[in-house]
Amino acid sequence: MRHLIPVILILFNLSACQNTPNQPKKLTDTPPAWAKDVIWYQIFVERFNNGDSSNDPSPETMYAASNFIETPQNWSVTSWTQEWYQEEEWARKDVQDFYANLQLRRYGGDLQGVLNKLDYIQDLGITAIYFNPLNDAPSLHKYDARNYHHIDVTFGPDPKGDMEIMASEDPNDPSTWKWTSADKLFLKVIDECHKRNIRVVLDYSWNHTGVEFWAWKDIIKNQGESKYKDWYKIKSFDDPTTEENEFEYEGWLNIMSLPALTKVNTQGEHKPGHPFEGDLHPEVKKHVYDVTKRWLAPNGDVSKGLDGYRLDVADHIPMGFWRDYYKYVKSINPEAYLVGEIWWEEWPDKLMNPVPYLRGGVFDAVMHYQVYRPARYFFAKSDYQIDAAQLVDSLNYQWGRISDATAKGMMNVAATHDTPRLLTSFANPGKYKYKAKPNDDENYITGKPDEETYRRVKLYLLHQFTSIGAPHIWNGDEMGMWGSDDPDCRKPLWWPEYTFDDENKNSIHDKEPEYVEVGFNADLHGYYKQMTKLRNENLVLKEGSIEFVKAEGSLLVYNRINGNEKVLVVLNAGEKGLSYEFSSGKKYMDILSGEIFEGNQMLVEGISGHVLKEVEN
């Protein structure tokens, strides 16, 4: 049974030329002009493509003192094409459950794999890449940094040699830093992307490190005598005169494998999901700045550097730091793009208000989950269904509290590394990102969706690529991949040259297995290419204003207008066909199909849409 949400509740809950560094800059709250023009593609390198098996992870590169599962002696890299829910021999001998064992699984994705697929990315129509963390770290996700200033050793061609280079440095002294083989390969990736007119943004978390981070290891060794003792939130040091270990510290969200970096000059109690004043410890801040500059202007050359940063768990870091960081980044490259993760105020019902982070020189944009959630409740078949008028109210609310330039420069995410894949999100009728894994809800659909779901996803994509803001694709969604919430959204990508084992849709449950075929979906991939072509070839969809023409029931109609250029978008999310009346005597052509519509009205089939341009009679 569906439960309709009152409009007022929906509105409340769903709110939530490069220069050298020494040139004077004019700081504004306007994102760089290129931000509104791009199509984002997010890459999680470990699961993207294994281009060099000689650098595959090993127990040595994976080790962390915080590991709650010891790497078994018979551990090995998992086959790229293995059925996701099948446990390896080393995992079957372990006492942990399936999802705990997944943290030890590695597939060997690397930067050579990215280089090998840049032609694919370019052909897809992508003009900007957002990389999940690449910094050297033992985990598969890389948010537990071992070194901020180096690329992970298993992403480059010489892990052993890179570790020797790192050991020769003083990690707190940038004058001693060298370029490892992995670092150099990433610089090559940036260069090859720029040759293809593809921007590159890299993910960092300045809120915490891992327990293998060099400063943290010095604290473990030297305790209160460590010169880095003030870098982290240490509650008490160990007393060597007692048998008990009194060492206590603060882990991010009480995750002890992620020790939290020190915030200073804070005001009041910090509540996650809310901005707060303060700064990072000055020594930590300097190190962050040094790392930031290293990748923005490698060897002093901005043209060889990153085009910006995606900033993790940004609400856990004080606003004073972010304002200073914004100024620092823009002083190096005013065209750099800063996009923050501003997501949950109170999970699972209330999203954050992004406005404080989009004014006063904090970020250029945020990952705009705030416009995806209401769109999902309109385009998908949901227990929380809303109609077109409610969707328009929600979108207007989000856009109305930020500048037009900021709205157009937002990163419009749908699925990411932290959510169910787009197909799976649409296949399940429940609340957004709530009980979205099979171990949370045994009825959660984890396998291949039904045909209606594919149609609804395509209709949503037509909206995403014709709406305000820069569209974003989570790597693999364009291949037709499905998967529940993290970590099931992080399967190795379904490249067409591979033949994959069938997947058990009953997954981890003690039920009779039911297998479905897994592999690259050429039809959906072709549709994504249609969407990117539509966006890339029509300036009005990047720079035009939006004018809602009709929002009634399942029918949503809007114009995108840029000077004399105008397109009319007509979307029907209902199962039944509808007629839409347009201005008398006008003639339209569907940009995608070439179909001509004339007269006073058009029939819009159920779960379908059109992007129309007026043509002369």
C-alpha positions as CSV (number, residue, x, y, z in Angstrom):
1,M,0.0,0.0,0.0
2,R,1.3,3.5,-0.9
3,H,1.5,6.2,1.7
4,L,1.1,9.7,0.3
5,I,3.3,12.3,2.0
6,P,1.7,15.7,2.6
7,V,3.2,18.4,0.4
8,I,4.3,20.4,3.5
9,L,6.3,17.4,4.8
10,I,7.9,16.8,1.4
11,L,9.0,20.4,1.2
12,F,10.5,20.4,4.7
13,N,12.3,17.0,4.6
14,L,13.5,17.1,1.0
15,S,15.2,20.4,1.6
16,A,17.7,19.3,3.3
17,C,42.4,30.5,-18.2
18,Q,44.5,29.3,-15.6
19,N,46.8,31.6,-13.7
20,T,50.1,31.3,-11.8
21,P,49.9,31.3,-8.0
22,N,51.4,34.8,-7.6
23,Q,48.9,36.7,-9.7
24,P,46.2,38.7,-7.9
25,K,42.8,37.0,-7.9
26,K,39.3,38.3,-7.5
27,L,37.3,36.0,-5.3
28,T,33.6,35.6,-5.8
29,D,30.8,33.1,-4.8
30,T,30.3,32.2,-8.4
31,P,31.5,28.7,-9.5
32,P,34.0,28.5,-12.3
33,A,32.2,29.0,-15.7
34,W,33.1,25.5,-16.8
35,A,31.2,23.9,-13.9
36,K,27.7,24.3,-15.5
37,D,28.9,22.8,-18.8
38,V,30.3,19.4,-17.8
39,I,29.0,15.9,-17.4
40,W,30.5,14.2,-14.4
41,Y,31.7,10.6,-14.3
42,Q,32.7,9.3,-10.9
43,I,35.4,6.6,-10.8
44,F,36.2,4.3,-7.9
45,V,39.5,3.1,-9.1
46,E,39.8,-0.2,-7.2
47,R,36.7,-1.5,-9.0
48,F,37.0,0.3,-12.3
49,N,39.5,-1.6,-14.4
50,N,42.6,-3.7,-13.7
51,G,45.1,-2.6,-16.3
52,D,48.3,-3.9,-14.6
53,S,48.1,-7.1,-12.6
54,S,51.8,-6.8,-11.5
55,N,50.8,-4.1,-8.9
56,D,47.8,-5.9,-7.4
57,P,47.2,-5.4,-3.7
58,S,49.0,-7.8,-1.2
59,P,48.6,-8.4,2.5
60,E,51.6,-6.1,3.0
61,T,49.9,-3.1,1.2
62,M,46.6,-3.9,2.9
63,Y,47.8,-4.1,6.5
64,A,46.5,-1.7,9.1
65,A,46.8,-1.9,12.8
66,S,43.1,-1.4,13.1
67,N,42.2,-4.4,11.0
68,F,39.4,-6.4,12.7
69,I,40.0,-9.3,10.4
70,E,43.5,-10.7,9.9
71,T,44.3,-11.3,6.2
72,P,44.3,-15.1,5.8
73,Q,47.5,-16.8,4.6
74,N,45.7,-18.1,1.6
75,W,44.3,-14.7,0.6
76,S,44.3,-13.8,-3.0
77,V,43.0,-11.1,-5.4
78,T,39.4,-11.9,-6.4
79,S,38.6,-12.7,-10.1
80,W,37.0,-9.7,-11.8
81,T,34.2,-11.9,-13.2
82,Q,33.4,-13.9,-10.0
83,E,29.8,-13.9,-8.8
84,W,29.5,-11.0,-6.3
85,Y,27.9,-13.0,-3.5
86,Q,30.2,-16.1,-3.9
87,E,32.7,-16.3,-1.1
88,E,36.4,-17.0,-1.9
89,E,38.0,-20.0,-0.3
90,W,39.9,-17.7,2.1
91,A,36.6,-16.1,3.1
92,R,34.8,-19.3,3.7
93,K,37.3,-20.3,6.4
94,D,36.8,-17.1,8.2
95,V,34.3,-16.6,11.1
96,Q,33.1,-13.2,9.9
97,D,29.9,-12.7,7.9
98,F,29.8,-11.9,4.2
99,Y,29.8,-8.2,4.5
100,A,32.7,-8.1,7.0
101,N,34.8,-10.4,4.7
102,L,34.1,-8.0,1.8
103,Q,36.4,-5.5,3.4
104,L,39.3,-7.8,2.6
105,R,38.3,-8.3,-1.0
106,R,40.4,-6.7,-3.7
107,Y,40.1,-6.7,-7.5
108,G,43.2,-4.8,-8.5
109,G,41.8,-1.8,-10.3
110,D,44.5,0.8,-10.9
111,L,45.4,4.0,-12.8
112,Q,46.7,2.0,-15.9
113,G,43.1,0.6,-16.0
114,V,41.8,4.2,-16.1
115,L,44.3,5.2,-18.9
116,N,43.2,2.1,-20.9
117,K,39.6,3.2,-20.7
118,L,39.9,7.0,-21.4
119,D,38.7,6.5,-25.0
120,Y,35.6,4.8,-23.6
121,I,35.0,7.7,-21.2
122,Q,35.4,10.2,-24.0
123,D,33.1,8.3,-26.3
124,L,30.5,8.2,-23.6
125,G,30.4,12.0,-23.7
126,I,32.1,12.7,-20.3
127,T,33.7,16.1,-19.8
128,A,34.7,15.8,-16.1
129,I,35.9,13.0,-13.9
130,Y,35.5,12.9,-10.1
131,F,37.9,10.3,-8.6
132,N,37.2,8.8,-5.2
133,P,40.3,9.0,-3.0
134,L,43.6,7.9,-4.6
135,N,45.8,8.8,-1.6
136,D,48.0,6.0,-0.3
137,A,45.9,3.9,2.1
138,P,45.5,0.3,3.1
139,S,41.7,0.0,2.6
140,L,39.8,-0.5,-0.6
141,H,38.0,2.9,-0.2
142,K,41.1,5.0,0.7
143,Y,39.5,7.3,3.2
144,D,41.9,6.0,5.8
145,A,45.0,7.8,4.5
146,R,48.5,6.4,5.1
147,N,49.9,9.4,3.2
148,Y,47.9,12.3,1.9
149,H,50.6,13.5,-0.5
150,H,51.1,10.3,-2.4
151,I,49.0,8.2,-4.7
152,D,48.3,4.6,-3.4
153,V,51.2,2.3,-4.2
154,T,48.8,-0.3,-5.7
155,F,47.5,2.2,-8.2
156,G,50.9,2.6,-9.8
157,P,53.4,0.3,-11.5
158,D,55.9,-0.2,-8.7
159,P,54.5,-0.6,-5.2
160,K,57.7,-1.8,-3.6
161,G,59.8,1.0,-5.2
162,D,57.2,3.6,-4.2
163,M,57.3,2.4,-0.6
164,E,61.1,2.8,-0.6
165,I,60.7,6.4,-2.0
166,M,58.2,7.2,0.8
167,A,60.5,5.9,3.5
168,S,63.3,8.2,2.3
169,E,61.2,11.4,2.9
170,D,60.3,13.5,5.9
171,P,56.5,13.4,5.3
172,N,56.0,16.7,7.2
173,D,58.6,18.5,5.1
174,P,57.5,19.2,1.5
175,S,61.0,20.0,0.4
176,T,61.9,16.3,0.8
177,W,58.8,15.0,-1.1
178,K,59.5,13.1,-4.3
179,W,57.3,11.8,-7.1
180,T,56.6,8.1,-6.9
181,S,55.8,6.0,-9.9
182,A,52.1,6.1,-8.9
183,D,52.2,9.9,-8.5
184,K,53.7,10.2,-12.0
185,L,51.1,7.9,-13.5
186,F,48.3,10.0,-12.0
187,L,49.9,13.1,-13.5
188,K,49.8,11.3,-16.8
189,V,46.1,10.5,-16.3
190,I,45.5,14.2,-15.6
191,D,47.4,15.2,-18.7
192,E,45.6,12.6,-20.9
193,C,42.3,13.8,-19.6
194,H,43.1,17.4,-20.3
195,K,44.1,16.5,-23.9
196,R,40.5,15.2,-24.2
197,N,39.0,18.3,-22.7
198,I,38.1,16.3,-19.6
199,R,38.4,18.1,-16.2
200,V,39.7,16.1,-13.2
201,V,38.6,16.5,-9.5
202,L,40.0,14.4,-6.7
203,D,38.4,13.3,-3.4
204,Y,40.0,14.1,0.0
205,S,38.9,13.8,3.6
206,W,40.6,16.5,5.8
207,N,38.6,15.3,8.8
208,H,40.5,12.2,9.7
209,T,43.3,9.8,8.7
210,G,43.9,6.1,9.0
211,V,45.9,4.5,11.8
212,E,48.8,3.9,9.4
213,F,49.2,7.6,8.8
214,W,52.7,8.6,9.5
215,A,51.9,11.2,12.2
216,W,49.5,8.8,14.0
217,K,52.2,6.1,14.0
218,D,54.6,8.5,15.6
219,I,52.0,9.2,18.4
220,I,51.5,5.5,19.0
221,K,55.3,5.1,19.3
222,N,56.1,8.2,21.3
223,Q,52.8,8.9,23.0
224,G,52.8,12.3,24.8
225,E,56.4,12.9,23.6
226,S,55.3,12.9,19.9
227,K,55.7,16.2,18.2
228,Y,52.4,15.4,16.4
229,K,50.4,14.8,19.7
230,D,48.3,17.8,19.1
231,W,47.3,16.8,15.6
232,Y,44.6,14.4,16.8
233,K,41.9,14.4,19.5
234,I,43.7,12.4,22.1
235,K,41.8,11.9,25.4
236,S,44.6,10.3,27.4
237,F,48.1,8.9,26.7
238,D,49.4,5.5,27.9
239,D,51.2,5.4,31.2
240,P,54.2,3.2,30.7
241,T,54.4,2.5,34.4
242,T,51.2,0.5,34.4
243,E,50.1,-2.7,32.8
244,E,46.9,-1.2,31.5
245,N,46.9,0.8,28.2
246,E,45.3,4.1,29.0
247,F,45.6,5.5,25.5
248,E,42.3,6.9,24.3
249,Y,41.3,9.0,21.4
250,E,38.4,10.2,19.3
251,G,37.6,8.3,16.1
252,W,35.3,9.9,13.5
253,L,31.8,8.8,14.4
254,N,33.4,6.5,17.0
255,I,35.1,4.6,14.2
256,M,38.4,3.9,15.8
257,S,40.2,3.0,12.5
258,L,39.7,6.7,11.5
259,P,41.3,8.9,14.2
260,A,39.9,12.4,14.0
261,L,42.1,15.4,13.3
262,T,42.1,18.3,15.8
263,K,39.7,21.2,15.4
264,V,40.6,24.4,17.3
265,N,38.8,27.7,18.2
266,T,35.4,25.9,17.9
267,Q,32.3,27.6,19.2
268,G,29.6,25.6,21.0
269,E,28.9,21.9,20.6
270,H,29.3,20.5,17.1
271,K,26.3,18.5,15.9
272,P,26.9,16.5,12.7
273,G,24.7,17.9,9.9
274,H,25.1,21.5,11.0
275,P,27.8,24.1,10.2
276,F,30.1,25.2,13.1
277,E,32.8,27.8,13.5
278,G,36.4,27.0,14.2
279,D,39.5,25.8,12.3
280,L,41.9,22.9,11.9
281,H,45.0,22.7,14.1
282,P,47.5,25.1,12.4
283,E,50.1,22.3,11.8
284,V,47.5,20.0,10.3
285,K,46.2,23.0,8.2
286,K,49.7,23.6,6.8
287,H,50.1,20.0,5.8
288,V,46.7,20.0,4.1
289,Y,47.6,23.2,2.2
290,D,50.9,21.6,1.2
291,V,49.2,18.5,-0.2
292,T,46.5,20.6,-1.9
293,K,49.1,22.8,-3.7
294,R,51.1,19.7,-4.7
295,W,48.2,18.4,-6.9
296,L,46.8,21.8,-8.0
297,A,50.2,23.0,-9.3
298,P,52.6,20.0,-9.6
299,N,56.1,21.4,-9.8
300,G,54.5,24.9,-9.9
301,D,52.6,24.3,-13.1
302,V,48.8,24.8,-12.7
303,S,48.2,23.5,-16.3
304,K,49.4,20.1,-15.2
305,G,47.3,19.9,-12.0
306,L,43.9,19.0,-10.8
307,D,40.8,21.1,-11.6
308,G,39.5,20.9,-8.1
309,Y,38.6,18.8,-5.1
310,R,35.6,16.9,-3.8
311,L,35.6,17.3,0.0
312,D,34.4,14.5,2.2
313,V,32.2,14.8,5.3
314,A,32.5,18.6,5.0
315,D,30.0,19.3,7.8
316,H,32.5,17.7,10.3
317,I,35.1,20.4,9.6
318,P,34.8,24.0,10.8
319,M,33.6,26.8,8.6
320,G,36.6,29.0,9.4
321,F,38.9,26.4,7.8
322,W,36.7,26.1,4.7
323,R,36.7,29.8,4.1
324,D,40.5,29.9,4.4
325,Y,40.8,26.8,2.2
326,Y,38.6,28.4,-0.5
327,K,40.8,31.5,-0.6
328,Y,44.0,29.4,-0.7
329,V,42.8,27.1,-3.5
330,K,41.5,30.0,-5.5
331,S,44.9,31.9,-5.0
332,I,46.6,29.0,-6.8
333,N,43.9,28.4,-9.5
334,P,40.8,30.6,-9.5
335,E,39.2,28.2,-12.0
336,A,39.5,25.3,-9.5
337,Y,36.2,23.8,-8.4
338,L,35.4,22.9,-4.8
339,V,32.4,20.6,-4.2
340,G,31.4,19.5,-0.7
341,E,29.7,16.5,0.6
342,I,26.7,18.1,2.4
343,W,24.2,15.4,2.9
344,W,22.4,14.3,6.0
345,E,21.2,16.4,8.9
346,E,19.2,13.6,10.4
347,W,19.3,10.3,8.6
348,P,17.1,8.9,7.1
349,D,14.5,11.7,6.9
350,K,16.2,15.1,6.8
351,L,18.8,16.3,4.4
352,M,21.1,19.2,5.2
353,N,20.6,22.8,4.2
354,P,23.5,23.5,1.8
355,V,23.0,27.3,1.8
356,P,25.6,28.1,4.5
357,Y,28.2,26.2,2.4
358,L,27.4,28.0,-0.8
359,R,27.8,31.6,0.4
360,G,30.7,33.6,1.7
361,G,33.4,31.7,-0.1
362,V,33.1,28.2,1.3
363,F,32.4,25.8,-1.7
364,D,31.4,26.3,-5.3
365,A,28.9,23.6,-5.1
366,V,27.7,20.5,-3.2
367,M,26.8,17.0,-4.3
368,H,23.1,17.9,-4.9
369,Y,21.4,14.9,-3.3
370,Q,18.7,17.4,-2.3
371,V,17.3,17.5,-5.9
372,Y,17.6,13.7,-6.5
373,R,15.5,12.5,-3.6
374,P,12.3,14.3,-4.6
375,A,12.9,13.3,-8.2
376,R,13.1,9.7,-7.2
377,Y,9.8,9.9,-5.4
378,F,8.2,11.3,-8.6
379,F,9.8,9.2,-11.3
380,A,10.1,5.8,-9.5
381,K,7.2,3.7,-8.3
382,S,7.4,4.4,-4.6
383,D,5.6,4.1,-1.3
384,Y,6.4,7.8,-0.9
385,Q,5.0,8.9,-4.3
386,I,4.7,12.6,-5.0
387,D,3.1,14.3,-8.0
388,A,4.5,16.7,-10.4
389,A,3.4,19.8,-8.5
390,Q,5.1,18.5,-5.3
391,L,8.3,17.9,-7.3
392,V,8.2,21.4,-8.8
393,D,7.7,22.9,-5.3
394,S,10.7,20.9,-4.0
395,L,13.0,21.9,-6.9
396,N,12.0,25.5,-6.8
397,Y,12.6,25.5,-3.0
398,Q,16.2,24.2,-3.5
399,W,17.1,26.4,-6.4
400,G,15.3,29.5,-4.9
401,R,17.6,29.8,-1.9
402,I,20.9,29.8,-3.9
403,S,22.2,31.9,-6.8
404,D,21.4,31.0,-10.4
405,A,25.0,30.5,-11.2
406,T,25.5,28.2,-8.2
407,A,22.4,26.1,-9.1
408,K,23.7,25.6,-12.6
409,G,27.2,24.6,-11.3
410,M,25.9,22.0,-8.8
411,M,27.0,18.3,-9.1
412,N,23.6,16.6,-9.7
413,V,24.2,13.2,-8.2
414,A,21.8,10.3,-8.3
415,A,23.8,7.2,-7.4
416,T,27.3,7.3,-5.9
417,H,29.7,5.0,-4.0
418,D,27.6,5.7,-0.9
419,T,24.1,4.8,-2.2
420,P,22.3,2.0,-4.0
421,R,22.9,2.0,-7.8
422,L,20.3,4.0,-9.8
423,L,18.5,0.9,-11.2
424,T,18.3,-0.7,-7.7
425,S,17.2,2.6,-6.1
426,F,14.3,2.7,-8.6
427,A,13.5,-1.0,-8.3
428,N,12.7,-0.7,-4.6
429,P,9.7,1.3,-3.3
430,G,11.0,2.1,0.1
431,K,12.4,5.3,1.6
432,Y,15.5,6.7,0.0
433,K,18.7,5.0,1.4
434,Y,16.9,3.3,4.3
435,K,17.1,-0.4,4.8
436,A,18.6,-0.5,1.4
437,K,20.7,-3.7,1.7
438,P,19.6,-7.4,1.9
439,N,20.9,-7.8,5.4
440,D,18.6,-4.9,6.5
441,D,15.5,-6.0,4.6
442,E,15.2,-9.5,3.2
443,N,12.7,-8.3,0.6
444,Y,15.1,-5.7,-0.8
445,I,15.5,-6.3,-4.5
446,T,19.2,-6.7,-5.2
447,G,19.1,-8.4,-8.6
448,K,18.0,-7.5,-12.1
449,P,15.1,-5.0,-12.1
450,D,11.9,-5.5,-14.1
451,E,11.4,-3.8,-17.4
452,E,9.3,-1.0,-16.0
453,T,12.2,0.0,-13.8
454,Y,14.5,0.4,-16.8
455,R,11.8,2.6,-18.4
456,R,11.5,4.8,-15.3
457,V,15.2,5.2,-15.0
458,K,15.4,6.3,-18.6
459,L,12.7,8.9,-18.0
460,Y,14.5,10.2,-14.9
461,L,17.7,10.4,-16.9
462,L,15.9,12.5,-19.5
463,H,15.0,14.9,-16.6
464,Q,18.4,14.8,-15.1
465,F,20.1,15.8,-18.4
466,T,17.6,18.5,-19.2
467,S,17.4,20.1,-15.7
468,I,19.4,22.7,-13.9
469,G,22.8,21.6,-12.7
470,A,25.6,19.4,-14.1
471,P,24.6,15.7,-14.6
472,H,26.6,13.1,-12.7
473,I,27.1,9.3,-13.6
474,W,28.3,6.8,-11.0
475,N,30.7,4.5,-12.9
476,G,28.9,1.4,-14.1
477,D,25.4,2.8,-14.0
478,E,25.7,3.4,-17.8
479,M,26.5,-0.3,-18.2
480,G,23.3,-1.4,-16.5
481,M,24.8,-2.4,-13.2
482,W,22.6,-3.0,-10.2
483,G,23.5,-3.2,-6.5
484,S,22.2,-2.3,-3.1
485,D,23.7,0.2,-0.8
486,D,27.5,0.3,0.0
487,P,29.3,-2.1,-0.5
488,D,27.1,-3.8,-3.1
489,C,27.2,-0.6,-5.2
490,R,31.0,-1.2,-5.5
491,K,31.1,-4.3,-7.7
492,P,33.8,-4.4,-10.3
493,L,32.5,-2.8,-13.5
494,W,30.8,-4.9,-16.2
495,W,33.1,-4.3,-19.1
496,P,31.7,-5.8,-22.4
497,E,34.8,-7.8,-23.1
498,Y,34.2,-9.9,-20.0
499,T,31.9,-12.8,-19.4
500,F,30.6,-12.7,-15.8
501,D,29.3,-15.5,-13.6
502,D,25.6,-15.4,-13.1
503,E,24.4,-13.7,-9.9
504,N,22.2,-15.2,-7.2
505,K,19.4,-12.7,-6.7
506,N,18.7,-14.3,-3.3
507,S,22.2,-13.3,-2.3
508,I,23.0,-13.8,1.3
509,H,19.7,-15.3,2.4
510,D,19.2,-18.9,3.3
511,K,16.9,-19.5,0.3
512,E,17.0,-21.5,-2.8
513,P,19.4,-19.8,-5.2
514,E,18.0,-18.0,-8.2
515,Y,20.6,-16.9,-10.7
516,V,20.3,-14.1,-13.2
517,E,22.6,-13.2,-16.1
518,V,25.1,-10.4,-15.4
519,G,26.8,-8.2,-18.0
520,F,27.1,-5.0,-20.0
521,N,23.7,-3.6,-21.1
522,A,24.3,-2.2,-24.6
523,D,20.8,-0.7,-24.8
524,L,21.1,1.3,-21.6
525,H,24.7,2.3,-22.5
526,G,23.4,3.6,-25.8
527,Y,20.7,5.6,-24.0
528,Y,23.3,7.3,-21.8
529,K,25.2,8.3,-24.9
530,Q,22.0,9.8,-26.2
531,M,21.6,11.8,-23.0
532,T,25.2,13.1,-23.0
533,K,25.0,14.0,-26.7
534,L,21.8,15.9,-26.0
535,R,23.4,17.8,-23.2
536,N,26.7,18.5,-24.9
537,E,25.1,19.7,-28.1
538,N,22.5,22.0,-26.7
539,L,23.9,25.0,-24.9
540,V,20.4,25.9,-23.7
541,L,20.4,22.8,-21.4
542,K,23.6,24.0,-19.7
543,E,23.1,27.8,-19.5
544,G,19.3,28.3,-20.0
545,S,16.8,29.2,-17.3
546,I,14.0,26.9,-16.5
547,E,10.3,27.7,-16.7
548,F,7.7,25.2,-15.5
549,V,4.8,25.1,-17.9
550,K,2.6,22.3,-16.4
551,A,2.9,20.1,-13.3
552,E,-0.2,18.1,-12.8
553,G,-0.5,14.5,-11.6
554,S,2.1,12.5,-13.5
555,L,2.7,15.1,-16.2
556,L,5.7,17.5,-15.9
557,V,6.4,20.0,-18.6
558,Y,9.1,22.7,-18.6
559,N,11.0,25.0,-21.0
560,R,14.7,25.6,-20.9
561,I,15.3,29.1,-22.3
562,N,18.6,30.8,-23.3
563,G,18.0,34.0,-25.3
564,N,16.2,33.0,-28.5
565,E,16.9,29.3,-28.0
566,K,14.2,27.3,-26.3
567,V,13.5,23.6,-25.8
568,L,10.3,22.1,-24.3
569,V,10.6,19.0,-22.1
570,V,7.5,16.9,-21.7
571,L,7.6,14.0,-19.2
572,N,4.9,11.5,-18.3
573,A,5.8,9.4,-15.2
574,G,2.4,7.7,-15.2
575,E,1.6,4.3,-16.6
576,K,-1.2,5.6,-18.8
577,G,-0.8,7.8,-21.9
578,L,-1.8,11.5,-21.6
579,S,-2.5,14.2,-24.0
580,Y,-0.7,17.5,-23.7
581,E,-2.0,20.7,-25.4
582,F,0.5,23.2,-26.8
583,S,0.2,26.5,-28.4
584,S,-2.1,26.5,-31.4
585,G,-0.4,26.4,-34.8
586,K,3.0,25.5,-33.5
587,K,5.1,22.6,-34.9
588,Y,7.7,20.7,-32.8
589,M,10.4,18.2,-33.5
590,D,11.7,15.7,-30.9
591,I,15.4,16.3,-30.8
592,L,16.1,12.6,-29.9
593,S,13.8,10.8,-32.3
594,G,13.2,13.3,-35.1
595,E,9.4,12.8,-34.6
596,I,7.3,15.7,-35.6
597,F,4.3,17.0,-33.5
598,E,1.9,19.5,-34.9
599,G,-1.7,20.6,-34.3
600,N,-2.9,21.6,-30.8
601,Q,-1.9,18.5,-28.8
602,M,0.3,15.5,-28.6
603,L,-0.1,12.1,-27.0
604,V,2.6,11.3,-24.4
605,E,2.8,7.6,-23.8
606,G,3.0,6.2,-20.3
607,I,6.5,6.4,-18.7
608,S,7.9,8.4,-21.6
609,G,9.1,11.8,-22.5
610,H,10.1,14.2,-25.3
611,V,12.6,17.0,-25.8
612,L,11.1,19.3,-28.3
613,K,12.3,22.2,-30.5
614,E,9.9,24.4,-32.4
615,V,10.3,24.2,-36.1
616,E,8.8,26.3,-38.9
617,N,5.6,25.1,-40.6
